[in-house]
């Protein structure tokens, strides 16, 4: 019996709809997992954006649900982190801003910590500010300047030492000659001892 093309097309469409419904229900159940929020504060947030990933020890654990300025004694950036209920954050954990790869997406990372106590809904986690590239370049310039000054000082010391060597060359030459003579005498003594080791046992008169 030959199945009409219309029925074949209907079966394909129904199969596609069934597969789509399955994945929709599966992903919906994952997104509907219970969550809770904690906060963290930065002085500088780099290129962090809302909905950025939150990773605990490198594992996806939630997202950044809000980013806003706090105008207290100093301007700070408050980040609200929405985490899966199954993820527990220890009270001594630290939040930091990381990047996936060299130019990848920016995310908030959380260190595991070791405290026996865990953060609860609405509590704040400690944070560590990222290094600004501008500050990094400033430090590099400072190190380069200090290195240049050090090299100048080394050259100055080398010139002074060279001058001292020139001024005291006769005395230095005498010292070198004396050391060479002492070395030769020691070599002769060693050779003599090797030939006649018994001489070490007797002291000459």
Secondary structure, DSSP 8 states (H G I E B T S, - for coil): ----HHHHHHHHHHHHHHHHHHHHHHHHHHHTS-EEEEEEEES--TT--TT-EEEETTEEEEEEEEEEEEESSSEEEEEEEEEETT---BTT-EEEEEESSSS--EEEEE-----SSB--TT-B-EEE----HHHHHHHHHHHHHHHHHHHHHHHHHHHHHHHHHHHTHHHHHHHHHHHHHHHHHHHHHHHHHHH-GGGGGS---
